Amino acid sequence: MEPTTQSTALKGGEWIIKESNPFETFIPENFDEEQKMVMDMCAQFLDTEVIPNIERIDKMEPGLMPSLLEKAGEQGLLSTSFPEQYGGLGKDFITSSIVNEGLGGGYSFSVAVAAHTGIGSLPILYFGTDAQKEKYIPKLATGEWKGAYGLTEPNSGSDALGAKSTARLSEDGKYYLLNGQKCWITNGGFADVYTVFAKIDGDKFTGFILERGFEGFTQGPEEHKMGIKGSSTVQLYFQDCKVPVENVLGEIGKGHLIAFNILNIGRLKLCAAALGGAKRAATVSIQYAKTREQFKLPIAKFGAIRHKMAEMAIRMWVCESALYRTAKWIDDKETELQKTGKSFAEALLGAAEEYAIECSILKVFGSEVLDFVVDEGVQIHGGNGYSDEYTISRAYRDSRINRIYEGTNEINRLLTVDMVLKRAMKGKLDLMGPAMAVQKELMSIPDFGAEDEGAFAKERKYITNFKKAILMVAGAAVQKLMMQLDKEQEVLMNIADMAIEVFNAESALLRVMKLLESKGAEQVSIQTDIMRTYLYDAADRINKAGKDALNSFAEGDELRMMHIGLKRFTKAEPFNTKDARRRISDKLVADNGYHL
């Protein structure tokens, strides 16, 4: 594949039907010097300010978390992507994603900082009036004021629009009187500014900016949680809470635009933070395996442990490849939209919406990678992993929430497929043509013609075939189930799992292909092992998800034919993953942690 001179940026979801160019794919090895410095600065902040105080943070020592947020603000870590006119640094989307990853290993602090810089500030930055932005954003940028966000209610979680909180205009027309409650409010115990949602006149779902101290606004006690114990989580109560009319956020009745658009960005940023946490937990586990001896040998020398360490590395490296590939797409789209005259806010929101499918995929994969890494980390630590004296036990507890907030992983899987199909129906994504071509291919004799030449020709063929597997299964599901498809959540989840695997596998391959061009085969041998192992295993996972979907709605000759097709599209040549994993684990041990 030759590099093209003309940019051919893919639209959201288009990677399913088009081939990507490795030379146009952004990879972490492309970080510039400033971005590397930002990553180092985040690591230093965690090592000096957060990790030494982690016990105090978890005990919720009064004033400690707010003071840490202020220190982060002094170093510019809260305002990376805020415009300079509001006291921000005005950096690009990739740099702000790097900050999320860099601070992601800070346990409860990571949650507080992500909530503050994301859902706590962005609704005002993107949807606020000029006056609202001038009043709130400079203080949120420095950490002088802390931000929080209230969407969830006791009876409405994933169904956010089912909220019961109400707002009505006061008789003098100066205030909206809010009534209701919000729960699971991160930073709620100490925040100064809250974005909350209520229905005006019982049906117009609308955003509001509340300040601590507004009349009729109270908060409940801190929740006792399984993990992220140092993160403030409270309920908010509104009893005729007086919100000035100038504090309505965005348009009346358009609160859903704020709620859902902010989540797209939050999902990608959550993946970044989860990746940062995973890298730290993996490094802790690798270092433990080097020093812990059994049968007169460090456990890092045993095959079972080497397998675990290598699999951690494989999943993290693949996750990182997909994360920054997408971050660059969003960054480029934002620039393109700004050139057409869109405002700063419209450009970023439009870019994030364009790649909402990929943001959902990243949220699912990132949170599940972190869960895998901390779980295997506890296993590597053995009995010590269950002791609070070892940090891996905290990492294990803190990880679990990530599969729930920012939309549960189940919701995000369903959204992934739903968004792809909706775009196809609107003509934004030509799925029909490629899906018909795959059906035609199934009916024909397999082509045993000349094999493609060039670097990683075999792996590129795998990816092409994996995509055909998605098109075959999804196309058959749409044809067979029609309007009932949305009720067949199990089938949608199977298709989503196929899509997640393919997007990640392709991202890993593109990264290796680009690295090979600049560094040569010897320098990327470990990365090649990672990519090949992931592709080999992904083939089986895609096959299993595809079979489960097909078995649930097809039968007879049709089912047999599609099973044969699926087998053809998920075929991978034998590959010695044991030796590849041993080479990967040797590298981790030599590097004294995950530093790929």
Residue pairs with C-beta under 8 A, 6 or more apart in sequence:
1 19
1 21
1 22
1 23
1 454
1 460
1 513
3 21
3 23
3 24
4 21
4 23
4 24
7 24
7 332
8 21
8 24
9 24
9 329
9 332
9 333
9 336
10 18
10 20
10 329
11 354
11 428
11 429
12 354
12 355
12 356
12 357
12 358
12 419
12 423
13 357
13 358
13 419
13 420
13 423
13 429
14 429
15 503
15 506
16 420
16 429
16 431
16 434
16 467
16 470
16 471
16 499
16 502
17 429
17 430
17 431
17 433
17 434
17 467
17 471
19 460
19 464
20 506
20 510
22 509
22 510
22 511
22 513
22 514
22 517
23 514
23 517
25 325
25 328
25 507
25 510
25 511
25 514
26 94
26 324
26 325
26 327
26 328
27 321
27 324
27 325
27 510
27 511
27 514
27 515
28 320
28 321
28 324
29 511
29 514
29 515
29 518
31 39
31 94
31 98
34 95
35 94
35 95
35 98
38 80
38 91
38 95
38 98
38 99
38 102
39 98
39 101
39 102
41 75
41 77
41 102
42 77
42 98
42 99
42 101
42 102
42 103
42 276
43 102
45 71
45 72
45 75
45 77
45 103
46 102
46 103
46 105
46 106
46 109
49 68
49 71
49 72
50 57
50 68
50 106
50 107
50 109
51 106
53 64
53 68
54 107
54 230
54 391
54 394
56 64
57 64
57 65
57 68
57 107
57 108
57 109
57 230
58 107
58 108
58 229
58 230
58 394
59 229
59 230
60 222
60 229
60 230
60 232
65 108
65 109
65 112
65 190
65 230
65 231
65 232
66 143
66 146
66 190
68 109
68 112
69 78
69 112
69 113
69 116
69 143
69 146
70 142
70 143
70 144
71 143
72 78
72 103
72 113
72 143
73 79
73 141
73 142
73 143
73 144
74 142
74 143
76 89
77 99
77 103
77 113
78 113
78 116
78 117
78 140
78 141
78 142
78 143
79 86
79 87
79 88
79 89
79 117
79 141
79 142
80 88
80 89
80 91
80 95
80 96
80 99
80 117
81 88
81 89
81 90
81 91
81 92
81 93
81 95
81 96
82 88
82 89
82 90
82 121
82 125
82 137
82 141
83 90
83 344
84 90
86 125
86 133
86 134
86 137
86 138
86 141
87 137
87 138
87 141
87 142
88 137
88 141
92 331
93 327
93 330
93 331
93 334
93 348
93 351
94 324
94 327
94 328
94 331
96 117
96 269
97 268
97 269
97 272
97 323
97 324
97 327
98 272
99 117
100 114
100 269
100 270
100 272
100 273
100 276
101 272
101 273
101 275
101 276
101 323
102 276
103 109
103 110
103 113
103 114
103 273
103 276
104 110
104 272
104 273
104 274
104 275
104 276
104 277
104 280
105 276
105 277
105 279
105 280
105 281
106 113
107 228
107 230
107 277
107 394
107 395
107 398
108 228
108 229
108 230
108 231
108 398
109 230
110 273
110 276
110 277
111 186
111 228
111 231
111 398
111 401
112 186
112 187
112 230
112 231
112 232
114 269
114 270
114 273
115 147
115 148
115 149
115 186
115 187
116 140
116 143
116 146
116 147
116 148
116 187
118 262
118 265
118 266
118 269
119 147
119 148
119 149
119 186
119 195
119 262
119 266
120 140
120 146
120 147
120 148
120 149
120 187
120 191
120 193
120 195
121 136
121 137
121 140
121 141
121 147
122 262
122 265
123 149
123 195
123 207
123 249
123 258
123 262
124 132
124 133
124 136
124 137
124 140
124 147
124 193
124 195
124 209
124 249
125 133
125 137
125 345
126 258
126 261
126 262
126 345
126 348
126 349
127 207
127 249
127 250
127 257
127 258
127 345
128 136
128 137
128 209
128 249
129 246
131 246
132 209
132 246
132 247
132 249
136 145
136 193
136 209
139 145
139 192
139 193
140 146
140 147
140 193
145 192
145 193
146 187
146 190
146 191
146 192
146 193
147 187
147 191
147 192
147 193
147 194
147 195
148 185
148 186
148 187
148 188
148 191
148 193
148 194
148 195
149 185
149 186
149 194
149 195
149 196
149 262
150 182
150 185
150 188
150 194
150 195
150 196
150 197
150 236
151 160
151 163
151 182
151 196
151 197
151 259
152 160
152 182
152 183
152 184
152 185
153 163
153 164
153 165
153 180
153 181
153 182
153 183
154 181
154 183
155 162
155 164
156 162
156 163
156 164
158 407
158 408
158 411
160 197
160 256
160 259
160 260
161 205
161 256
163 180
163 197
163 198
163 199
163 205
164 180
164 199
165 178
165 179
165 180
165 181
165 182
165 196
165 197
165 198
165 199
165 238
166 178
166 179
166 180
166 198
166 199
166 200
166 202
167 176
167 177
167 178
167 179
167 198
167 199
167 200
167 206
167 208
167 243
168 176
168 177
168 200
168 201
169 175
169 176
169 177
169 200
169 245
170 176
170 177
170 242
173 245
174 244
174 245
175 242
175 243
175 244
175 245
176 198
176 200
176 208
176 242
176 243
176 245
176 247
176 248
177 216
177 240
177 241
177 242
177 243
178 196
178 198
178 208
178 210
178 216
178 217
178 238
178 240
178 241
178 243
179 198
179 238
179 239
179 240
179 241
180 198
180 238
181 235
181 236
181 237
181 238
182 196
182 235
182 236
183 235
183 236
184 223
184 233
184 235
184 405
185 191
185 194
185 219
185 233
185 234
185 235
185 236
186 231
186 232
186 233
187 231
187 232
188 194
188 219
188 232
188 233
188 234
188 235
188 236
189 219
189 222
189 232
189 233
189 234
190 232
191 212
192 211
192 212
193 209
193 210
193 211
193 212
194 209
194 210
194 211
194 212
194 236
195 207
195 208
195 209
195 210
195 249
195 258
196 207
196 208
196 210
196 236
196 238
197 205
197 206
197 207
197 208
197 255
197 258
197 259
198 205
198 206
198 208
198 238
199 205
199 206
200 206
200 252
200 253
203 253
204 252
204 253
205 253
205 254
205 255
205 256
206 248
206 249
206 250
206 251
206 252
206 253
206 254
206 255
207 248
207 249
207 250
207 255
207 258
207 259
208 243
208 247
208 248
208 249
209 243
209 247
209 249
210 217
210 241
210 243
210 247
214 241
214 242
214 243
215 241
215 242
216 238
216 239
216 240
216 241
216 242
217 236
217 237
217 238
217 241
218 236
218 237
218 239
219 234
219 235
219 236
219 237
220 234
220 235
220 236
220 237
221 234
222 232
222 233
222 234
223 233
223 234
223 235
225 231
225 233
225 401
226 397
226 400
226 401
227 394
227 396
227 397
227 398
227 399
227 400
227 401
228 397
228 398
228 401
229 397
249 255
249 258
250 257
250 258
251 257
261 349
261 352
261 353
263 406
263 407
264 349
264 352
264 353
264 355
264 356
264 359
265 348
265 352
265 359
266 406
267 359
267 360
267 362
267 363
267 406
267 407
267 412
268 323
268 326
268 327
268 330
268 352
268 358
268 359
268 362
268 363
270 363
270 366
270 367
270 402
270 405
270 406
271 319
271 323
271 362
271 363
271 365
271 366
271 367
272 323
272 327
272 366
273 366
274 366
274 367
274 369
274 370
274 399
274 402
275 316
275 319
275 320
275 323
275 366
275 369
275 370
277 370
277 374
277 395
277 398
277 399
278 312
278 315
278 316
278 319
278 369
278 370
278 373
278 374
279 316
279 594
280 395
281 370
281 373
281 374
281 377
281 392
281 395
282 309
282 312
282 313
282 316
282 373
282 377
282 588
282 593
282 594
283 592
283 593
283 594
283 595
284 377
284 391
284 392
284 395
285 309
285 312
285 373
285 376
285 377
285 380
285 381
285 392
286 300
286 309
286 588
286 589
286 592
286 593
286 594
287 592
287 593
288 380
288 381
288 384
288 390
288 392
289 298
289 299
289 300
289 305
289 309
289 380
289 589
290 298
290 300
290 589
290 592
291 298
292 298
292 299
292 381
292 382
293 299
294 302
299 305
299 380
300 306
300 309
300 585
300 589
303 578
303 582
305 380
305 585
306 581
306 582
306 585
306 586
307 578
307 581
307 585
308 376
308 379
308 380
309 380
309 584
309 585
309 588
309 589
310 533
310 580
310 581
310 582
310 584
310 585
310 588
311 372
311 376
311 581
312 372
312 373
312 376
312 377
312 594
313 530
313 584
313 585
313 588
313 594
313 596
314 530
314 533
314 534
314 581
314 584
315 369
315 372
315 373
315 534
316 369
316 373
316 594
316 596
317 508
317 527
317 530
317 596
318 504
318 505
318 507
318 508
318 530
318 531
318 534
319 362
319 365
319 366
319 369
319 504
321 504
321 507
321 508
321 510
321 511
322 358
322 361
322 362
322 365
322 503
322 504
322 507
322 508
323 362
323 366
325 507
325 510
325 511
326 355
326 358
326 359
326 362
329 351
329 354
329 355
329 358
330 348
330 351
330 352
330 354
330 355
331 351
332 351
333 347
333 350
333 351
333 354
333 355
334 347
334 348
334 350
334 351
335 347
337 346
337 347
337 350
337 351
338 344
338 347
342 350
352 359
356 415
356 419
357 415
357 416
357 419
357 420
358 503
360 407
360 412
360 413
360 415
360 416
360 419
361 412
361 416
361 499
361 500
361 503
361 504
363 406
363 407
363 409
363 412
364 409
364 412
364 413
364 416
364 496
364 500
365 500
365 504
366 402
367 399
367 402
367 403
367 409
368 403
368 409
370 399
370 402
371 399
371 400
371 402
371 403
374 392
374 395
374 396
374 399
375 396
377 385
377 392
377 395
377 396
378 385
378 386
378 392
378 393
378 396
379 385
381 390
381 392
384 390
385 392
385 393
385 396
386 393
387 393
388 394
403 409
407 415
410 489
410 493
413 492
413 493
413 496
413 497
413 500
414 489
414 492
414 493
414 496
416 496
416 499
416 500
417 474
417 492
417 495
417 496
417 499
418 486
418 492
420 429
420 431
420 474
420 499
421 431
421 474
421 478
421 485
423 429
424 430
424 431
424 432
431 471
431 474
431 475
434 471
435 471
435 472
435 474
435 475
436 475
438 468
438 471
438 472
438 475
438 565
439 472
439 475
441 468
441 565
442 472
442 561
442 562
442 564
442 565
446 568
451 457
451 461
452 460
452 461
455 513
455 516
456 509
456 512
456 513
456 516
458 573
459 509
459 531
459 532
459 535
460 509
462 505
462 535
462 539
462 572
463 502
463 505
463 506
463 509
463 535
465 568
465 569
465 570
465 571
466 498
466 501
466 502
466 505
466 506
466 538
466 539
466 542
466 569
466 570
467 502
468 569
469 498
469 542
469 543
469 546
469 565
469 566
469 569
469 570
470 495
470 498
470 499
470 502
470 542
472 546
472 562
472 565
472 566
472 569
473 494
473 495
473 498
473 546
473 549
473 550
473 562
473 566
474 495
476 550
476 553
476 554
476 562
477 485
477 488
477 491
477 495
477 549
477 553
478 485
480 553
480 554
481 488
481 491
481 553
485 491
485 492
486 492
488 552
488 553
490 548
490 549
490 552
491 549
491 552
491 553
494 545
494 546
494 548
494 549
495 545
495 549
497 541
497 542
497 545
498 542
498 545
498 546
501 538
501 541
501 542
501 545
502 538
502 542
504 534
504 538
505 534
505 535
505 538
508 530
508 531
508 534
508 535
509 531
509 535
511 527
511 531
512 524
512 527
512 528
512 531
515 523
515 524
515 527
516 524
516 528
521 528
525 583
526 583
526 584
526 587
526 596
527 596
529 580
529 581
529 583
529 584
530 580
530 584
530 596
532 575
532 580
533 575
533 577
533 580
533 581
533 584
535 572
536 572
536 575
536 577
537 577
539 570
539 571
539 572
540 570
540 572
542 570
543 566
543 567
543 570
546 566
546 570
547 563
547 566
550 559
550 562
550 563
550 566
551 559
554 562
587 596
588 594
